[in-house]
Amino acid sequence: MVESIRANVSKIVSSFSALALVFLVAGCGTDDDGGVLPSTPTATATMAAFSPTPTPRIPSPTATASFTVAVDPTPTATLPPFTATATATSTATSTPVPATATWTPLRDTPTPVATATATLSPTPGPPFRVQSSIRQLLISDATPGTVLGVRNANDEVLQTGTVDNQGTLIFRNLDRASGYVVFEVAESQSSRSGPTESEPTDVWGVEDVPPNEFYTSQRLVNGYQYITTRDGTKLAINVILPGPPEDGPYPTLVEYSGYDPANPDSPQPSTLLAQILGYAAVGVNMRGTGCSGGSFNFFEPAQVADGYDAIEIIAQQPWVKFNKVGMVGISYPGISQLFTAQTRPPHLAAIAPLSVISDIGRGILYPGGILNNGFAVEWARERQEQARPFGQAWAAKRRDQGDQICIENQRFRGQNPDLLQMIRENRYYNPAVADPLSPFTFVHNIDVPVFLAGAWQDEQTGGYFPTMIPNFTGTTKARFTITNGGHVDSLGPAIFTRWFEFLSFYVRREIPVLPLNAKLALTVLAQQVFGVQRVPVEPDRFVNEPDFETALARFEAEPRIRILLENGAGNSQPGAPVARAELTFDQWPPPNTQPVIWYFDAGGRLVPEPPTADAGADSYLYDSAQGQQTTFDGSDGGIWTALPRWNWRPYAPGTAVAYETEPLTETMVMVGSGSADLWIRSTAPDTDLEVTLSEVRPDGKEVYIQNGWGRASFRKLDLSQSTLLRPAYSGRREDVEPLPPNEFSLVRIEIFPFAHVFRAGSRVRVVVDSPGNSRPRWKFETLEFNEPVTNYVGRSASAASRVVLPWIPGVTGIPESLPPCPSLRLQYCRDYQPVENTPAE
């Protein structure tokens, strides 16, 4: 058994690549003598489009009149391998504008539009096929190069576009309505006789749900196959059952993303762990990825509706226990759970998203208004590359093996929008574009139990997600765990056991008892991923309860929010994913948060009293090149180890200003967002700013805590979201304005959420400099100037720069000693070096 587990774990570890971003790791122990620690209690503190390449067209089946979406049986490839690659020549001319952020909850307002509108007229008909879809129309079987248009029921022409070399075109971002007509633009009409336009056609919304028979009519078996969504698109899925179907039903978990969850040769980590835990596991590839049909666009309405359809098809299989499924996954397949659950599929039991985003603009893509051209852009570029025809290796393999449905499913890939161009075109906040892609705007629609975990210093998704915790108002069964650490720490050993409990209660509906093989597997993961040999596993907490209902009631009575403190310093091996203490709350921000304010003062001091001098400022040289500097030079695997080799460079003389408190007289625990309220003057009309919060310890070490960023021209705030502790910039084009010359302007920088213990004798340090040299994977496309730029930070009565931090008074139970340095996960440690500020002339 051990060798089998080790083999599965090796598969999991091999899935951890720098750009795959599907990371699921954990470490825990067993109660045998196999080199694993028994559990040690943790202290509980109280209180795209791409360049066209001419290729042969993918052959399409003979068109027939269709009045319903047909559901095909599980296919068997019968044609020889296909090697062509479909590419786009043009897309519709309208600017892409995704749907608005508000979705009608499907469970509350079912709309009986079960069947597709007739989309192909009997012969004679137009020389193309039109398929109704969600906020879009799918055109196929058209003549390449033909210019088509779409008009609404009022005869208004909305978009035009050129058919690509696969005979396809997609008109996106159409309103939900009837009466759309697709027509040949006059100059494209040939001498062909007959109609040149379609019959009136519907465009659906996500809320337009087929009757349940559409879902129950699709039967799934063990292994690789396809499901059909409401617009006829076929999605690749892979079903892995823990035993024969007749021995079921089995508790079932679904992983849905644009990576390769349907890859039958290499299941994703969540799927492999689900197997180890005795669940049936189903991986579903999003439309436009792998062998799934359709075109790829990041979480457009059709992708969201597909998630609903996939849940409803899978959950109603006879081998699914209770005919309800859970969703699992970290990063991309974690984020997809939020998008799917907002639609309220009736047969969704619970979701367990890990390491997610909350605000696509402020939180990851344009923090402070500055483009993150490191991880964020790199991730989008990889999605674009992998969404090309057969862009994923496993899809190319199935092509070569003759999977005709996989081949046919590539036809619409030429209609993939250019994700990188969309990023460039949306540097300003546009609610119609950003809100549907930002979970904080719609998580209030989620009404099933939620288990969400992540890390403050997440090197990929950024750690901004706690700001949306108050928005989960649709369910009383949501719980959140947050720790210091990186992307994979969302499922470290102390979180894994709670994740397992959650799934046991809400999907399996059993008192949770962690199986021995899972403990063995997680121990191997701890060794191979975290590089540690001995980590504890929390004992089963509910085995002594008399029945399931009593155990569940106790579980649900626990506080909703759990904060793990000083992860990495909880056992004898520095950097092991073990915390020293934890805090619990029922609200976010914590209800007893007390803002503590320190003002910038002469000599690089942080003081509690505001300045009284009429003048005073410090200056530093702006350095745009620093934006491309990161704190880690290796692969993601190196970041996850116990003690990575960080490269947190000292501040070059004259390039930063720093301010520090006197040694603290008492230990201060801080949890939440912070604000650096800077009065800025610059020799340039705009400038980019970075704020770094750190602890200067009495032993001469400096520990990194968190950052915030801001472009001065983006300084206007969204007052509806901003507080004393959390300045949220507007980002709207009309709110962006240059700095006035020779004047100080208030620029409030949002310090991303964090939790940290400042012990008595330590000093709080705030550094202001140019973006960069702060994150392992984030880079910043900073402003560039032809001449040297000097920035000034005010510290006078009229320009009183300050920092506001989230102090939680009265916390007890915190270990008195400083953690080893280094040890705290993703919190770099270096020898303290003072910064000598340059007073302004």
PyMOL commands that set and color helices and strands:
alter all, ss='L'
color gray80, all
select helices_A, chain A and resi 2-14+186-188+212-216+245-247+269-276+301-315+332-341+361-365+367-369+375-386+393-400+404-408+411-415+419-425+431-437+439-441+443-445+465-471+487-491+493-508+516-530+548-556+602-604+624-628+636-640+712-714+733-735
alter helices_A, ss='H'
color red, helices_A
select strands_A, chain A and resi 43-44+129-132+136-140+147-151+157-162+169-172+177-184+201-203+223-228+234-240+250-257+280-285+320-330+348-354+450-455+478-483+561-565+581-585+594-601+605-607+617-621+656-660+668-682+688-696+701-711+745-758+763-769+790-794+802-807+829-831+838-839
alter strands_A, ss='S'
color yellow, strands_A
deselect
rebuild
show_as cartoon
